[in-house]
Amino acid sequence: MEVFREPMGLWEGAGLVGDRLQVLPVLFHLLWSGALRTDLAGGLMESDSLVWTEGIRWAA
């Protein structure tokens, strides 16, 4: 979660945490549960969609 303290692209952040294929399912779970946030108002989520931790108030 520290990786996403500041808004960062999903793919980039997953790579910093570890093997993307193992990390992405966990990140999607954290997004689903609300522990991580992203802005879906602009369209579908993509690999460069910004993701951040729950406590941050941030707008694109």
C-alpha positions, 0 to 999 in steps of 0.5 A, a space after each residue: 500500500 505504501 507504493 500507492 501513497 501518491 497516485 501512480 499508474 496501476 501497471 507501474 505500481 504493480 511492478 514496484 511491488 513484485 511480479 505483476 501477474 501475482 500482484 495484480 489480483 491483490 490490487 484488484 481486490 484492494 480496489 474492489 474492497 475500497 482500500 485503494 481508489 481510482 477514478 472511473 468517471 473518465 472511462 474504463 480502467 487501464 494499465 495507466 489508470 491512477 491508483 492511490 490509497 484510501 486516505 488521500 483526497 486527490 482529483 485528476 
